[in-house]
């Protein structure tokens, strides 16, 4: 887990310091995005049935190699129901901030890494126990295909390390 976080952070820093291989028409700008994901969790308190997760983000692309975003996502895990389940917590939603390091491969394809931190809402499996929030380091790797300067699609694998949630997401991004 620690090695994964350090590797993603190193990739982001390398991408930010690398020379730009992007098309000469790069312009910095604000972007918005949405995605859908399959989420799985390593928890004895939640049903690991690869639930659907929806996310949204907004950010700023400073250079072809570095961007920053604020994001939110649902984690719609269903807790085990019944009298025999242990008392505990399961992840329900997540929001945070992340730095994105991008390595353009050509005018359309690019690889990117995500390193950030967020807050995960942990729901209780018992009414008598209060819900809580945890600070959660986040790492991810993805590939993006840009149709033009403004519109792109991406495929990303993300890991929320403290809550042990893995996401495989497919998203769309529009840069202004």
C-alpha positions, -999 to 999 in steps of 0.1 A, spaced: 0 0 0 28 24 10 48 15 -21 18 21 -44 12 56 -29 49 64 -33 50 51 -69 20 72 -79 35 103 -63 68 97 -81 49 93 -114 31 125 -108 63 144 -100 81 129 -130 53 138 -153 52 174 -140 89 179 -145 91 161 -179 92 181 -211 59 185 -230 53 161 -258 17 174 -264 5 191 -295 17 227 -298 -19 240 -293 -20 234 -256 -39 260 -235 -43 258 -198 -79 259 -185 -106 247 -162 -123 214 -168 -153 194 -155 -158 157 -157 -181 129 -148 -175 91 -145 -190 58 -136 -171 31 -119 -172 -4 -105 -163 -3 -69 -151 -32 -47 -142 -31 -10 -121 -53 13 -145 -52 43 -163 -78 63 -191 -52 69 -201 -45 33 -213 -67 5 -185 -68 -21 -207 -71 -52 -188 -47 -74 -214 -19 -70 -218 11 -93 -201 43 -82 -208 77 -97 -183 106 -96 -179 142 -106 -148 165 -107 -137 199 -116 -101 211 -119 -75 231 -137 -49 219 -162 -19 242 -155 5 226 -181 3 196 -204 19 176 -176 3 189 -144 -33 195 -132 -52 198 -99 -88 187 -92 -115 186 -66 -138 155 -68 -167 137 -52 -181 102 -56 -207 78 -43 -198 44 -29 -231 26 -29 -220 -5 -9 -248 -25 8 -241 -36 43 -247 -71 54 -282 -73 68 -292 -95 97 -287 -101 133 -255 -122 129 -234 -94 113 -208 -78 134 -210 -42 144 -188 -20 122 -184 5 94 -185 4 56 -175 32 31 -205 51 17 -192 83 -1 -159 100 -8 -147 135 -17 -112 150 -20 -85 168 -38 -58 154 -61 -28 164 -82 -26 148 -116 6 142 -135 2 135 -172 26 121 -198 13 128 -234 21 99 -257 9 117 -289 -17 143 -299 -45 121 -286 -34 96 -260 -19 103 -226 -11 84 -194 -17 100 -161 -13 94 -124 -33 107 -95 -21 114 -59 -44 130 -34 -63 129 -1 -100 128 6 -126 122 32 -146 89 32 -179 88 50 -181 55 69 -216 43 76 -224 23 107 -240 -12 105 -259 -4 137 -284 24 145 -268 28 180 -234 36 165 -228 71 149 -214 74 113 -179 87 110 -155 102 84 -119 91 77 -91 108 59 -81 86 30 -50 88 8 -59 82 -29 -37 69 -57 -46 61 -93 -33 54 -128 -52 60 -161 -52 65 -198 -70 94 -216 -80 98 -252 -85 134 -264 -108 139 -294 -99 175 -295 -86 202 -271 -119 203 -252 -134 167 -250 -117 135 -238 -125 101 -224 -106 82 -197 -102 48 -181 -87 48 -146 -79 25 -117 -80 42 -83 -74 29 -48 -86 45 -16 -60 31 7 -74 35 42 -110 23 34 -96 -3 10 -118 6 -19 -107 -2 -55 -124 16 -84 -122 10 -122 -138 40 -138 -147 53 -172 -153 90 -176 -157 120 -198 -140 154 -194 -147 188 -210 -120 215 -208 -131 251 -213 
